[in-house]
Structures are given as C-alpha cells and as structure tokens.
C-alpha cells in the first residue's frame, strides 16, 4: 500500500484541510498507516496534481486562508483499483521486539521499563479507540451499528486498532512479568551462592 491510498481513504467522508488530515491520521488512520505531517502535505500536493483529489481555497477572516480537499471520481477509481489488487501479508517491525529477542544478554530492568512504557501507551490508545468507536456508533449497540450503520469502514479499522493495542498491552505485560520472575530467580541463586 502506498501513502496515497491511506490519504484517499481518509478523505472519503468529508473535505479536510491538511491540518485536519494530520489530526485524522493521528486519531484513526495511524493504527494501520503511520505518516509524518510533512509526508501528508507532500502527498496532498501529489494527489491533487494527479487529479485524484480536488482542493478549494476557503477564505477566513481572522486567520490565513486554508485549502480543503476531497476525493475526485478518479480518486475513487484509484481506490477501487487498489482494493482489487492482491493483499500482501503484514510483518512486525518493532525495535522493542528485537530488544526482547536479546533479553538473555541485556539488562532485564531496562526492558521491563520499556515494556511498561509501551503497555501504558497501548492502554492510552485502547481508551482512545473505545471513545472513537462509541462516538461512531452513538447509542446503538455494536451489532446494530455493524448491521445498519451508514459507513462501517472506519469503525472496522478502529476495531482492528483496538485489537492490535490490546494484544500489544497483553504481550508487554506478560513479557515484563516473565522477565521480573526470571530476574528474581537469578537474584535468589546469586544470594545462595554468595552465602556459601
């Protein structure tokens, strides 16, 4: 997937400015595609040049003018073409996982602290996804919304983000527990050997 497809998907519901697009990525799209703000602004320029989005100038009295972007018919056709292509499997690329791979040869306390930090980050994202999901479905139950909701794509991707972050939190917590237990056993052994 290219960044362009993630941007096109983010613009499907409404016109957004570059700033609003950055916020939309932070809240929802970032759970499946990460991009820096400067990458998003550059992609908007390319998409408009390619005719996949259209921008219009909005005059604001007390602030600088802004441009709002929306997907064109050509952009919808590009998303349709993209959707029809074969899906490649995803892979984990995570520095923390590499560090845990080396757990037998590095300071476990450092890893435990980093795992706790990641678990806390995941918990924050879990809460954010919960709020987003509730906002999208309103007073309806999830089953009701999934059957009759106007647009379920963003909801389904938030569910994926929620499951991903729950998995991250659970893995971090259980891995930290294993490392703490092993460190305690090692300290006990050292204490026994030190007493001899």
C-alpha positions in Angstrom: 0.0 0.0 0.0 1.2 3.5 -0.8 0.5 6.5 1.4 -1.7 7.8 -1.3 -4.3 5.1 -0.7 -4.4 5.8 3.0 -4.9 9.6 2.3 -7.6 8.9 -0.2 -9.4 6.6 2.3 -9.1 9.3 5.0 -10.8 11.9 2.7 -13.8 9.7 1.8 -16.2 11.1 4.5 -15.6 14.8 4.1 -13.5 17.6 2.9 -10.4 18.1 5.0 -7.6 20.6 5.2 -4.1 19.4 5.5 -4.2 20.2 9.3 -7.4 18.2 9.7 -5.9 15.3 7.7 -2.9 15.2 10.1 -5.4 15.0 13.0 -7.4 12.3 11.3 -4.3 10.3 10.8 -3.3 10.7 14.4 -6.8 9.5 15.6 -7.7 6.8 13.3 -5.5 6.0 10.3 -2.3 5.8 12.4 -3.5 2.4 13.7 -2.8 1.0 10.2 -0.6 3.5 8.4 1.9 5.9 10.0 3.0 9.1 8.3 4.7 12.3 9.4 2.8 15.6 8.8 5.3 16.7 6.1 4.7 13.4 4.2 0.9 14.0 4.3 1.2 17.6 3.0 3.5 16.4 0.2 1.1 13.6 -0.7 -1.8 16.0 -0.9 0.1 18.0 -3.4 0.9 14.9 -5.5 -2.7 13.6 -5.3 -4.1 17.0 -6.4 -1.5 17.2 -9.3 -2.6 13.6 -10.4 -6.3 14.6 -10.3 -7.1 12.1 -7.5 -8.3 14.8 -5.2 -9.6 18.4 -5.7 -8.7 21.3 -3.5 -10.5 24.5 -3.0 -9.5 27.7 -1.2 -11.5 28.8 1.8 -11.2 32.4 2.8 -11.0 33.0 6.6 -11.3 36.5 8.1 -9.1 36.3 11.2 -6.8 33.5 10.1 -4.9 32.6 6.9 -6.9 31.0 4.1 -7.0 27.3 4.0 -7.4 24.6 1.4 -9.9 21.8 1.7 -9.5 18.6 -0.2 -12.0 15.9 -1.4 -11.6 12.7 -3.4 -12.5 13.0 -7.1 -14.1 10.3 -9.3 -10.5 9.5 -10.5 -9.5 9.1 -6.8 -12.5 6.7 -6.2 -11.4 4.7 -9.3 -7.9 4.5 -7.9 -9.2 3.2 -4.5 -11.3 0.7 -6.4 -8.3 -0.5 -8.4 -6.2 -0.6 -5.2 -8.9 -2.7 -3.4 -8.9 -5.2 -6.3 -5.2 -5.9 -6.0 -3.9 -8.9 -4.1 -3.2 -8.3 -0.4 0.3 -8.9 0.9 0.8 -10.3 4.4 1.9 -7.8 7.0 5.0 -8.2 9.2 6.1 -6.9 12.5 8.9 -4.4 12.5 9.4 -3.3 16.1 12.5 -2.3 17.9 11.1 -3.5 21.3 10.6 -7.0 19.9 14.2 -7.0 18.8 15.3 -5.9 22.2 13.3 -8.7 23.9 14.9 -11.1 21.5 18.2 -10.2 23.2 16.7 -10.5 26.7 19.1 -13.2 27.8 22.1 -10.9 27.2 20.9 -7.4 28.3 19.8 -5.7 31.5 16.2 -7.0 32.1 15.3 -3.9 34.1 15.7 -1.7 31.1 13.5 -4.0 29.1 10.9 -4.2 31.9 10.8 -0.4 32.0 10.4 -0.1 28.2 7.7 -2.8 28.2 5.8 -0.9 30.9 6.0 2.3 28.9 4.7 0.5 25.8 1.9 -1.1 27.8 0.9 2.3 29.1 0.9 3.7 25.6 -1.2 0.8 24.4 -3.7 1.5 27.2 -4.0 5.1 26.2 -4.7 4.0 22.6 -7.2 1.4 23.8 -9.1 4.2 25.6 -9.0 6.4 22.6 -10.3 3.7 20.3 -13.1 3.0 22.8 -14.1 6.6 22.7 -13.9 6.7 18.9 -16.0 3.6 18.5 -18.6 4.9 20.9 -18.7 8.2 19.0 -19.2 6.5 15.7 -22.0 4.1 16.8 -23.8 6.6 19.1 -26.5 5.0 21.2 -26.6 1.8 19.1 -25.1 -1.5 20.1 -22.1 -2.6 18.2 -24.1 -5.4 16.5 -26.8 -2.9 15.5 -24.3 -0.4 14.1 -22.4 -3.1 12.1 -25.7 -4.2 10.6 -27.3 -0.8 9.9 -24.5 1.8 10.2 -24.1 4.3 7.4 -20.4 3.7 6.9 -18.6 0.9 8.7 -15.1 1.0 7.2 -13.7 3.4 9.8 -15.4 1.5 12.5 -13.9 -1.8 11.4 -10.4 -0.3 11.2 -10.8 1.1 14.7 -11.8 -2.4 15.9 -8.6 -3.7 14.3 -6.6 -0.9 16.0 -8.3 -1.8 19.3 -7.5 -5.5 19.0 -3.9 -4.6 18.0 -3.3 -2.4 21.0 -4.9 -4.9 23.4 -2.6 -7.5 22.0 0.4 -5.2 22.5 -0.6 -4.4 26.1 -1.1 -8.1 26.9 2.2 -9.1 25.4 4.1 -6.3 27.1 2.6 -7.1 30.5 3.1 -10.8 30.2 6.7 -10.4 28.9 7.6 -8.0 31.7 6.2 -10.5 34.2 8.4 -13.3 32.8 11.4 -11.0 32.9 10.7 -9.9 36.5 10.2 -13.5 37.6 13.5 -14.7 35.9 15.4 -11.7 37.5 14.1 -12.7 40.9 15.1 -16.3 40.5 18.6 -15.2 39.3 18.9 -12.9 42.4 17.9 -15.8 44.7 20.6 -18.0 43.1 23.2 -15.3 43.5 22.2 -14.8 47.1 22.6 -18.6 47.8 26.0 -18.7 46.1 27.1 -15.6 47.9 26.3 -17.2 51.3 28.5 -20.2 50.6 
